[in-house]
Amino acid sequence: MIADDREFQRRKTELEEKLERLESERASLMTEVEGLRQRRTLLELEKKSSSLQATVDMLKMEKTDLEGQIASIEGTQ
């Protein structure tokens, strides 16, 4: 019985220590995962913003060109 008690205590201690390590690792991973999700979101938004900015810039140039063409046509009439 004494050996069983010692084995129980040893095993119990091992499992408690393992649980503490796993809880700590879980907390750390949850923090890292949230940070990575936020980083991914920012990168996706930056990519969309850049793409939209390029489209807006192109449309501004086209508008300017069209206004110039219209002014030229109106000036020749």
C-alpha positions as CSV (number, residue, x, y, z in Angstrom):
1,M,0.0,0.0,0.0
2,I,2.9,2.4,0.7
3,A,4.3,1.8,-2.7
4,D,0.8,2.4,-4.2
5,D,0.6,5.7,-2.3
6,R,4.0,6.8,-3.5
7,E,3.2,5.8,-7.1
8,F,-0.1,7.7,-6.8
9,Q,1.6,10.8,-5.5
10,R,4.4,10.6,-8.1
11,R,1.9,10.2,-11.0
12,K,-0.4,12.9,-9.6
13,T,2.5,15.3,-9.4
14,E,3.6,14.5,-12.9
15,L,0.1,15.1,-14.3
16,E,-0.4,18.3,-12.3
17,E,2.9,19.6,-13.7
18,K,1.9,18.6,-17.2
19,L,-1.4,20.4,-16.8
20,E,0.3,23.5,-15.7
21,R,2.7,23.4,-18.7
22,L,-0.1,22.8,-21.1
23,E,-2.2,25.6,-19.7
24,S,0.7,27.9,-20.0
25,E,1.4,26.8,-23.6
26,R,-2.3,27.2,-24.5
27,A,-2.4,30.7,-23.1
28,S,0.8,31.6,-25.0
29,L,-0.5,30.1,-28.3
30,M,-3.9,31.9,-27.9
31,T,-2.0,35.2,-27.6
32,E,0.2,34.4,-30.6
33,V,-2.8,33.2,-32.7
34,E,-4.7,36.4,-32.0
35,G,-1.7,38.5,-33.0
36,L,-1.3,36.6,-36.2
37,R,-5.0,37.0,-37.0
38,Q,-4.7,40.7,-36.5
39,R,-1.6,40.9,-38.6
40,R,-3.4,38.9,-41.4
41,T,-6.3,41.3,-41.3
42,L,-4.1,44.3,-41.6
43,L,-2.2,42.8,-44.5
44,E,-5.4,42.0,-46.3
45,L,-6.8,45.5,-45.7
46,E,-3.5,47.0,-46.9
47,K,-3.6,44.9,-50.1
48,K,-7.2,45.9,-50.8
49,S,-6.4,49.6,-50.1
50,S,-3.5,49.5,-52.5
51,S,-5.6,47.9,-55.2
52,L,-8.4,50.4,-54.7
53,Q,-5.9,53.3,-54.7
54,A,-4.5,52.2,-58.0
55,T,-8.0,52.1,-59.5
56,V,-8.8,55.5,-58.1
57,D,-5.6,56.9,-59.5
58,M,-6.3,55.5,-62.9
59,L,-9.8,56.9,-62.9
60,K,-8.5,60.3,-61.9
61,M,-6.1,60.3,-64.8
62,E,-8.8,59.2,-67.2
63,K,-11.1,61.9,-65.9
64,T,-8.4,64.5,-66.5
65,D,-7.8,63.2,-70.0
66,L,-11.5,63.3,-70.8
67,E,-11.9,66.8,-69.5
68,G,-9.0,67.9,-71.6
69,Q,-10.4,66.2,-74.7
70,I,-13.8,67.8,-74.1
71,A,-12.2,71.2,-73.6
72,S,-10.3,70.8,-76.8
73,I,-13.4,69.8,-78.7
74,E,-15.4,72.6,-77.3
75,G,-12.7,75.1,-78.1
76,T,-12.7,74.1,-81.7
77,Q,-16.4,74.7,-82.2
